[in-house]
Amino acid sequence: MTRYLLRAPTPLGEVSLASDGEALTGLWFAGQRYDGGSLPGDFSRPDLPVFASALRWLGIYFDGREPDFTPPSAPAGTPFQLTVWKELLKIPYGETVSYGELAARCGIRSARAVGGAVGRNPVSLIVPCHRVVGADGSLTGYAGGIERKKALLDLERHGIRLN
């Protein structure tokens, strides 16, 4: 499968977007744990409609508004990871859930297993893994870094524009 790549600036640092030509298969901050850093850089296709859709989504989001659409995505993962990532999409803009609550929503008891799947989410921001917090509401575990997680939640909760 051919994978296409686009790098784009955001107020919180450069992101890499990956696509199979139809849907997003990845969106990572530069240097993020489990990032797409191993993707080839010579398959750049900035003209792909899915990249235009994702860039429009990012522009609206970083302007402090909730996007009213979701770019098509097709993250690759295990059946368990896909279940967790689908549940992430159900967390409303500006709200958070604990790892334990997310585990219950997925029908399991292990918050740790859910945390592993959340941390490997390949489509950051759009699949909102930053909305998962510790049992006491603490900002724990974000592959893009805790400072980014805090900034993203502040943006959503208070409309703090990051552009």
N, C-alpha and C positions, 0 to 999 in steps of 0.2 A: 504494500500500500504506500502510495506517495503521500508524504506529509509536507504541507506548506507552512511557512513561518513568516511572521511579521513581528517586528519590534516597534513599540510605540511608547512615547513618554506619558506619564501620569503625574499628578501632584505628589504621589508617594513613591516615585521611582519608575524606572523603565519596566514595562511588562513585555513578555514574549507571548504571542498568540500562535497556536498551532491549529491546523485544520487538515481534514482529509479531502478538502475541496468542496464539501457540502456543509459540514458542521464543524464547530469548534471541538477540538480534541484536547486542547490545553490552553491555559492562561495562567502564567506565573510571573511573580515579581522577580527581577534579576537577583540572583543569589539565594532565592527561596529554597528551603529544604525540599527535596523531591521535585526540583524544577525541571524544565525541559532543556537544560543546558547541553544535553548530548544531541539535541536535534541538529540536523545539518543546516548550515546557514545559507546554502546556495539554492534553496527552493523557495525563494521569496516570491510571493504573489500578492502584492498589495491590492490588486484589482478584484480579488475574490469578494462576492457579495456577502459572505459570512463575516469577513473581516470588516467590511463597511458597517454591517449591522452591529458587530461587537464594538467598534470604535464609537458609533453613535450611542450605544448603551453606556459605555464608559464616560462619554462626554456629559450625558444627562446625569448619571450617578455622581460624578465628581463635581457637578454643579449644585449638588445638595438636593436633588429631586429623585423620587422613585421612578425608575423607568417603567413604562406601561407595556413592555414587551420583553421577551427573553430571546436572545439569539439562539439559533439551533445549536445544540451541543450533543456530542456523542463520546463521552469519556469512556476509556477502556479500563475495566477493572474486574474483580471477582464478582460473583453474584451478590455476596454480602456487601462489598463496597458499593455496588450499584444501588442496593437497597438503602444504604445509609445516605448516599448522595441524593437519592430521590426525596428522602425525608428532609434533607437540608433545604431543598427547594420550597418546602412547605412552611419554613420559618418566616413569618412576616417581616417586612422591612422595618427596621428600628426596634425589633424585639430580639430577645435571646432565649435560649433554652440550655439547660445543663446537659452534660454528657450523659448523666443518668436518665434524665427525661428522654433524651434522644434514643438511648438504648431501649427504654420501655416502648417508645413509638415504633421501634424496629422489631419488637417482640423478643428481645433478649435481655439478660440481666447484666451483662458485662459492659460497664461504661468504658473500661480500658480498651476492649475490642472496638467499640464505636470510635473511641479517640484515635486509634490507629487508622481506621478508615477515613475519618475526618481529616487527619493530617496528610493523607495521601490524595486528597481531592485534587484532580488535575485541572479543574476549571475554577480557579479562585475567583472571588468576588461574585461572579454570575451564579455559581453554586455556592451559596453564602456560608462557608465554613467558619467565617469570622464571627458568626452569631451564636456559636456554641461556647459556653462558659463553664467554670467550675461549679460544684454543687452550692457553694456559698456566693456565687455571682462573680468570683474573681476571674480576671483575664488570664487564662492559662492556655498554653499550647496553641500557637499559631505559626504555621510553617513560614509565613511571611514576616514574622517578628511581632512581638507584643506591642511595640509602639505603633505599628501599622494597624493592628487590630483595634487598639484604642482609638486611633484617628478615624477608622472606618465606622466604628460604633458611634462616636461623637457626631460624625457626619450624618448618620441616619437618625439619631435621636434628637439632634438639635439643629439640623440643617446647616451645620458649619461647612461652608463652601470651601473646597480644597483647590479650586482652580486659581 
